[in-house]
Amino acid sequence: MKLLRVGPAGLETPALLDEAGTLRDLSGHVPDIAGEVLSDAGLARLRALDPASLPALPVDTRIGPCVGAVGKFICIGLNYADHAAETGKSVPPEPVIFMKATSAICGPNDNIEIPRDSVKSDWEVELGIVIGKRAKYVTEADALNHVAGYCTINDGSERAFQSEMQGQWTKGKSHDTFGPIGPWLVTRDDVPDPQNLKLWCEVDGHRFQNGSTATMVYGAAYLVAYLSRFMTLHPGDIIATGTPPGVGLGLKPPVFLRAGQQIRLEVQGLGLQDHRTIPATN
């Protein structure tokens, strides 16, 4: 099942993408793709609906972030060995955890802002995990039972802010529009193996990233269990699981984003994102 949120930014309503590719309005059944709706019971109720009975939405309807009311946006760094190598770092002995501000979240086709004073804005295609059930001290064997589904994420990064200024990575990861999620949340029953998904990213038609979640150092189940040792995960929390090689920072010479470019990225089965880069606004 593919769930999404549509409409003007900040005013999105819940929707479903049926097997024919038609957007269907869910607002008569649930208030949002958030909270209890993401539980097994909530998803089962949506799964029981006949999509043909739901009002069709116009094909040009804006698609927003696929999850609402996100409490935590947790990111994993250096989770592909070849990406760690291209950035000159070693594979970490434990997952590297950092947070991205939830104000960075935007839709899968929204413009991406290049921050003021940015000289090293970068792209990162990632598999996103969406939590559906509270998770605290869960085992790896049980971890995926706490997952509602998965989505495509672009973990936007300003490398100079991230690594050349003092402090933590968060300041280089949290600019407005640096966290596009979606287009849709694909429920976990439709993603039988999150460790066997291809993912790619292109800038202006050139494919820079072309990888597979099979090469993740720490897999989805491990990450959910690991994070649940340090913080309670709640429905709607998002985990960005790391990126394969091919980011701008790792190229020789490095290549970074500027205003007026097109970024396209996709995780297999989870939908395509298509963005234009623009100068930051107020």
N, C-alpha and C positions, 0 to 999 in steps of 0.2 A: 504494500500500500504506500502511495506517495502523497504526503500531506504537505501543504504549503500555506502561505499567508499572502493575501493580495490586497491591492489598493494603495492609496497615497501613503507616503512615509509617515509613520506614527499613527496611522488610522487603519492598519491592515485588518482584514477579516479572514477567518479560516476557510480553507478550500481543499479540495481533493483533485488529483489528476487521475482520470479514469484510463482504462486500457487503450482507448482510442485516442488519447492525448487531449481530451476535452477537460477544461477546468470546470469543476463543479462546486457550487456554493455550499459550505457547511455551516453557515452562520445560524441557520435555524435549528441546529443540533448541539453545537458547542460554542462557547464564547471566544475561544482562541486555541491555537496549538501550543498549549502550555499547561503546567501544573498537572492536575489529576488526569487530564485528557491523555497524557503521555504514559499513564500506567497501563499494565496489561489489560485491566478491565475497561479502561477508557478507550484503548485502541480496539478492543474486541467489539465495543458498541459501534464504533465507526465502521469496522469491517463488516458488520452485519447489515449496514445500510445498502440499499440498491442504488448504485451511482446514477443510473438512468432516472431515478426519481428526484434527483437533486437539480436545482436550476443550473443551467449552463451559463458560464461567464464569457464575456467577449474575449477574443483571442489576443487583443492588444492590452489586456489588463496588466498593470504593473505587478510584478512579483516581488514581494518583500522578503525579509529574513524568514527562514522557514520555522523558526521557533520564537515564541514571544516570552516576555518576562524572564529573560535569562538572568539567573542569579550569579553564576560564576563562569568566566571564560578562561579555562585553564589550558596552558600550552606546554608542549613537551619539546625541548630543544635537542638537537644533535641525535635524532633517533634513527637515522640511516647512516651506516658506517661510511659510505662513500660521500655523503654530504658533510659529515664531520671532517673527513680528509680534505675536501676541497676548501674548507674554511680554515685549515691549518690546525684543527683541534683533534684530540683523541676521542674515541668512543667512551662515554662516561660509564663508570662502574655502576651507577644507578641513574634512573631517569632524571634529567634536568627539568625542573618545574619553574615556570614563570606565569604571570597573569597578564592578560590583555584586558583593558578597560572595556566594559560592555557598551560604552558609548561609541566604540569603534565599529559596532555591528551595523551592517547595511545589507541591501538586497543584492542578488546575484548579477544584476545587470545595471546597477547604479554606477555613477561616476566615482572614480577613486581619486581623492585629493592628494596632490604632492605637497607636503607640508612646507610652510615658509622656512627658508634657510636650509632646505633639504639639498644635499648633494649626493646621497647614496640611498634613495628609495628603491626597494627591491620587492620581488614576488616570491611566494612560496605556496605551491599547491599542496593541500593536506587532506587526509581523511579525518572527518569530524565524527566524534561519538556524542550522542545526545542521551543523557541519563533520563530514565523513565520511572525509576523506583529508588527511594532513599537507599544509600549504600554507605555503611560504616563497618569497617573491619570485615569486609567480605573476602571470601577465598577466590583464588583465580578460577577455580572450577565453577563457581557460582556467579562470577562477575558479570558475564554477558546477560544473565537473567535480569540485571538491573538496568539494562540498556533499552531505550525505546527504539532507537534506530541510528542511522548514519547520514551524513551529508557531506557535500563538498565545501571546503574552506580555502580561502586565500589568506594566509597569515602575512599581511602586509608588514613591511619592516623598513625602518630608516636606520641603516647600518651605522652611520656616524653617531646618531643619537643613542643607538643601542650599545655600542662598544667603545666609542672614542670619548664619550663624556663620562663623568663620574656616576656611580650608582648602578642600579639594576637595569635589566633589559627592558623593563616595562615602558620606559619613556620612548623607546624606539619602536614599540609595537602597538601603541594605543591611539595614534592619531585618528580622528574621525575618518570613517570609511576604510580603515585598515583591517576590518574583520567581516568581509562578505561571507554569508552563510546561505546555503541552498544551491539550486532553486527549491529543492524539496527535501523533506525528511523521508527517507526510505526506511520503513519499519524493519526490525531485525529479522523477521521471518522471511523477508525477501532478500536478505544478505546473509546467506548461509555460512560464508567464510570471509570475514573482513580482512583476512591476511592473504587474499588472492585477488586483489583489485589493481588494475592498471591506473595510473594517474599521470597527467601531463599538463604542461603550461606553455603557451606561446605568447610572444610579444611581437606585434606587427607582423604576424604570420610566420615568424621563425620559432621553431620548437626548441626551447631551451631545456625543459624538464621532460623526461620520459622514463617513468619508473614503475615500481610495483610495491604494494604494501607487503609483499612476501619478504622484502629485504629490510623491514623494520627491525631494529634491535630489540625493542620491547613491544610486544603485540598488544592488541586492544584489551584482551582479558587481563593481561598482566598489569596494564596501566590503570584500569579501573580498580583492581584490587589494591595496587600500590598506593594510589591516591587516597583510597578510603581509609588508609592507616593514618593519614595526616589531616584529613578534613572530611566532614560528612558531605557526600554528594547528594544533591537534591534534584527532583524532576526539573528538566529544562537546563541544567548545567551542561556546558559544552566542553569537550576535550578536543583540542587540535593536536594531532598525534605526531607531528614532525613532517619534514619534507625530504624528498629525494634530491640527488645532486642536480645541478644546473641552474642554481640561483645566480643572480647577477654578480654577487660578491665573489663567487667561486670561479668566475671566468677569467681567462688570461688574454688580454687585460680585462679587468672588471667592467661590467656594463650595468648602468643604473637607469631607472625610469625618469622620464621628463614629461611635461604636460603635452597632450596631443597624441598619445599613443593608445593602442588597443591591446588589452590583455585578455586572453581566452584560456580557460583551464577547466579540467574535468577530472572527476574520479569515476571510474567505470560503474555505470548503472545508477549513479547518484546525481547526474545532471551537469549541465554545462553552465559556466559563468562567462559573461562577456562584458567587459568594462572599457570605458574611455578614461584616460587620466586627464585631470584638470588642475589648475592652480588652486591652492587652498583658499577657501572663502571664510568670512567671519562666522 
